[in-house]
Amino acid sequence: MQNLFHDSRLIPLAERIRPKTISEYFGQEELTGEGRVVRMMIEKNLPFSMILWGEPGCGKTTLAGIIAESLDIEFHFLSAISCGVSEVRNVIQLGKKNKAAGSKTLLFLDEIHRFNKSQQDSVLSAVENGDIILIGATTENPSFSVISPLLSRTRVIKLKKHSRDSLKKILNKAITEDDILSKIKIEFDGAEDELIDSSNGDARRMLNILETAALTSKDSIITSEILKEAVKEVYSIYDKKGDNHYDSISAFIKSMRGSDPDAAVLYLAKMIAAGEDPMFIARRMVIFASEDIGNASPTALSIALSALNAVEKIGMPESRIILSQCACFLASSPKSNASYAAINKALEFVESNSIEIPYHLRNAPTSLMREMGNSKGYKYPHDYPGSFVKEKYLPDNASDLVLYNPTENGSEKNIKERLKVLWPERFER
């Protein structure tokens, strides 16, 4: 069986102290606590295929390793970044042989969102037939990054960021139990909170910072000054590897919102060069098309959706062209967040007000409902000139409510002028 927990002399701190049993696992108590789904699965020896969804360093890989070790299942670790369908099929063939011999096989597929649709299809029948137990790990929302047929055959397990409490426990374990760190004197002087805060819920990052401090310490003493320098050093390393994708995607979105295609494409190139998932970028552009452009350029959403579809089917490196075309169009388009603001205002209103639907707007599929007054007096707009007739659509407690305020930008200017004619009492204000 492939063992996730290798010789401690050859691996970094995060691997050296990786827990091997569920009782040693800190965090995710809602999944691993007494009577919870993962612990019960282990205790009853009833493994099932799942998708572990969570941010980096929240414990996805560790949890998969614990499941495999606890159930004594043949365990194969593959990363979607470096493997292809052939490696997956090799594991499936082994799984079929093991199944015939009465044993089970677990495939842990890290970064499963990196596999395209056809690659994810390759595990479908094996999961359904029980040839393998699949544990896929992803930092992306599975609703968008994992194909529907695979989702229907697995259970999505959402992992949260580590809390401060679980990070403190992990930190204490590293300091007291690791063969190397236990021999080093650590003088935090209040820097412990800074170390935990800088990790942003990522245990691996916290341990990398601590190990960097240990490597640069003098006379086997880690001071608060050394720790603070280690924080800066580790952030620099992560930046070089593209781990600052939140800042990059923020700059990308804000540049498109500011109608600067040159800046948008520059940040797009930065993300591509850093290895950012092109589907992540494409999905953010779909959201942007609706949130920041809306009806000022109604075709923007269709173009962004087409780009998303094309990127999924084409893959890199050619997808960079599709992403650039879409980004340039979105950045150059007129902007409006009126639709976005409208739904936010509407949600705020319904959270504090009951909505009584007027009877003439209610559904009336049966004679009883019609007798109750449903749909009575409803005026069908297409029976009137211009397919419009003055009618009351808002409920009584919202008769003066204005949620959608069209701008003067792009196509939305025409929408605004039409609404002024149809509803002057609301849209001429």
N, C-alpha and C positions, 0 to 999 in steps of 0.2 A: 504493500500500500504506500502511495506517495505521502510523505509526511510533511506537513506545512511548517513544522517546528524543527529547524535544522540545527546543526552544530552551533552553539552560541558563540564560538570564537570567530565565526565567519560572517556574522550578521550584525546589523546595527541594533541600537538600544530598543527601538520599537518592536523588533522581532525577538530580542532576547527575553523581554518580559511579557511577551504575548501569552495570555491565559490559555490553558489547555482544557479546562473544564468549565461548565456553566456556572459553578459556584465561585470561580475566580473572575468571572466576567463582570466588569463594572459598567453601569449604565443600562438603558433599555429595559428597566425593571418591568414595564408593562408588557414586555414580551418574554422575559426570562425569569421573572419572579415566580414564586410558588403558585401553581395552578394556572399559569399563563401558557399561551399557545406553544411557544418554542420549547419551554421546559417540559411540558406535558408530552410533546412529540418525542423528546429524547427519553423521558422516563418510560413511556409506553412502547418505545422502539417502533414508531409508526411514521417514518419520514415521508414527506411530500415535497413536490416540486414547488419552488417559490422564487419570487423576484425580491431581492433585498434592495430597497430604495433609500438612499440617504446621502448626505454630503460627505466629502472626503474626511477620513479619520474618525468616523462615527462607529466603526467596529463591524463593518459588513464582512470583510475577509476573515476576521477573527471568529465571528459567529459561525461562518460556514465551516471553518476548520474544526471548531468545537463540536459541531453537529456530526461531522465525519468521524472524528476521533471517538466521540461518545458512543456512536452506533456501530463502530468497527466496520465501516463500509469502505470498499475500495474507492479511493478518492483521487480524482484527476483535476488539476488546476490548469486552466487555460485562460489567456487574456485575449480579448477580441482585438486588442491593438496589434498583437504580434502573430496571431494564428489565423488560419483560414478554415474553410469547410472540411478540408481533408483531415486535419487534426481532430476535428469534432467527430467526423465519421469513424475515425480509428477508435475513439473512445466508445462510440455507439456499438461498434462491432464487439469490443471487449465486453460491453454491457450485456449484449445478447448472449454471449458465451457464459458469462457469470449468472445470468438469469436462468439459463438452461441447467446450470449446476446448482441452482438454489440459493445464490447469493446476489447482493445488490451492488450497484455501481453509482457513485455520485460524481457528477460533472459540475465543477464550479467554474462558471464562465464570467470572468471579471470584465467590467465595462461592456456589458452586453449591448448597450445602446450603440456601440461602434459598429456592430454588425448591421448590414442592410437587410431589407425584407427577405431576399432569397437566401441569405446566410442564416437568418433566424428560422426560416422555413425548414432548414436541414435538421433541426432537433424536434420538430413537431411530432412526427409519428413515434419517435423513440420515447418521448415524454408520455404520449397518450398510451402507448403499449406497455409502459413500465420497464422498457429496456434500460433506461437510466433515470435517476432522480436528478433533476436540474436545479441548481441554485445559481441564478443570474444576479449579478450585482451591477447597480447603475446609480449614477449621480443625477440622472435626468428623469423627468416625470415619465413613468412607464406608459401612461396614456398616449404619449406622443412618440416615445422612443422604442416601444416594444409592440410588435404586431398583435392585432386583436386575437387571432387564433391561439397564439402562445399565452396571452394573458388569460384566456378562458381555461387553459389547462394548468395554470399555476395560481398560487396565492401571492398577492402583493403584500410584503411586509415592510412597513414604513419605519425607518430608524431615525431617531431625532439626533440633533447635535448633542454632544456630551454636555451635561450640566457642570456647573462649577464644582459641585460635590463629587461627581464621578471623576472629574479631572484631578481633584485633590487626592482622591484614593489612588489613581493611577500614578500620580507623581510620587506619592509616599511609597508605593510598591517599588518603583524604580530606584528610589534613593536607598531604601532599606534592604532590598533583596537582590539587586543586580550585583554581580561579582565585581564589576569595575567601579560603579558609582558608590557602592558601600564602603570603598576604601578611600573615597575623596571627602574632604571636609567641605560642607556647603554652608555658606553664610548668606542667607537670602536677604536679611535686613529689610524686610518688607517687599522685596522684589518678587516673591512668590505670586502675589496677586497680579503683578504686571505680566509675569510669565503665563499665567492662566488666561488672562484677558487677551494677550497677544495671539493665543492659539485659536481663538474664535470657535471654540467647541471641537477643534480638531486635535485629537490625542496624539496622532503621529507628529503633527507639527510641534506640539509642546515638547515631546520627547526628543525631536531633532534639535530643538533649541537647547535643551538641557545637555544633550550629548556634545553639541558644538562648544558649549561653555566648558565642559569637562576636558575636551581636547585642547582648548586654548588656556586652560588654567595653569597657574604657576604654583609650584610646591604643593600640588594636589589640593588646592583650595579654590572653590568657586565663590567669588564675591558678587555682590549685587552689580558692580560695575562690569565685571566679565559677563554676567548674565544679560545685561542690557545690550552689550556689544554683540552677543550671540543672537539676540532677537533681530538686530539689524542685519546680521550676516545671513541668517536663515531666510529672512524676507527677500534679501537680494538674490539668493539662490532660487527661491520660488519664482521671482519675477522673471529670471532668465528662462525658466521652464514654462512660462506662460500661466503661472498659478494666479496672477493678478487679473484673471479674466473678468472679475466684477468691475474693476476700474476700466478695463478695455471696452467691455460691452457698454458701460455707462457713457464713455467718451464717444463711442460709435453712435449710440442712440441720440445723445445730445447734439452731435454734429448734424445728424439727419434732421432732427427737430429744428435746428438753427439754419437749415437750408444751405449747408455747406457740403457739396458732394466731394470736394477734394479731401477735406478732413475725414469725412465718413469712409472713403475708400482707403485712406491711410491707416485708420484704426482697423478696418476690415483686414488689410494686409498684415498688420501686426498680429491679429488673432489667428489668421491662417498660418503664418510663419511659426507661431507658438504651438501649433497643433490643436487649436480649438476645434470642437466638433462642429462641422458645417451645418448640421441639422439644428443645433442650438442657435446659431446665428440666423438661419432661415426662419425659425419659429419666432424669434424676437422681432424680425421684420414684419411678419404677419400681424403680430400684436400692434406694432408701431403703425402699420397702415391704417388700422381702425382707430387706435387711440389718438394719434397725432395728425392724421390726414383726414380721415372720415369722409364726409360728403363734400369736402372741398375738392376732392378728386376721387370720385367713387370707384374708378377703375384700379386704384392703388391696391385695394384688398385682393382683387382678382389676380393682379400681377404678382403680389407677394405669395399668394397661395400657389400660383403656377411655379414660382421659383422654388418653394418648399417641395413641391411634387417632383420637379426636375432634379433638384439636389439629391433627393432620396433615390431616384432611379439612376442618375449618372455617376455620382460619387466623385471623389477627388482624383486627380488635380483639376479636371475640367470644370467642376462645380464652382471654382473660384470665379469663372467668367459669368456664370449665372448670378452668383451672389453680388458681383460688382455691378451688373446691369440693374438689378433690383435696387441696390443701395443708391445708385446714382439717380434712378427715377424717383425713389421715395424722398431723397434729400432735395431734389429739384421741384417737387410738387408743392402746390399751395397747401397750407396747413389749417387744420381746425380740430379742436378737441371738444367741440360742442356735443357730439354724441356721447363721448366718454363722460363729460360733465353731467349730461342728462341722466344717465343710468345711475350715477353716484347720488345725485339729488333724489331720484326716484326711490332708490333703496333706503336712503335716509328717511324719506317721508313714510314709507310703508312700515319701517321699523317702529315708528311711534304713532301710527294712525291705522285704524282699521279701514279696509277698502270694501265698501258695499257696492257691488256691481249693479248699475241701473237695470230694471227689469227688461226694458226694451232691447238691451244688449245681450241678455242671457240666452243660452241654448234652449231650444224647445223641441226635442226629438219625439216627445210623446204627447198624447192628448191631455194627460194630467198636468204636465208642465205648462202647456198652453192655457189650460184652465186657471192655473196659478198666476198667469200674467206674463210668463216668460216670452220674450220676443214681441210682445204686443206693442203695436205702434211703431215698430222699427221701419225706418225709411231706407230703402235700398238705393245707394248713391247713383248706380248706373241707370236708374229710371229717370234721372234728372239731367238737365243740360250741364255739360262739362263734367259729368259724373260726380257732381257735388251737390249736397243739400245741407242747409244749416241743421245741425243735430247736436244733441247733448251727449257727449261721450265720457266726460269726466264725472266721477261720483260727486255727490252733493258736498262732501267735506273737502273737495279739491277743485271746485269749479273755477277758481282763479289761478290755479297752479300753472306755472310756466317752467318747464324742465329743459326743453330744447331751445337754445338761443343761437340760431344760425349766424355765422360770421359773414363778412363781405368778401371772403376769400374764395377764389375759384368758382366751381359749380355751385357752392353753397349760397352764393349771392342770389342766384336765380331761385333757389329753394326759399330763401328768406323773403324775396319779393312775392312769391306765390302765397306763402303763409300769411303775409300781411293783408293780401286781398281776401283770403278765405276766413281768417280769424283776426280781424283788425283790433278787436278788444284786447287781444293778448299780445300780438306781434307788432303792433305799432307803438307800443310803450317804449 
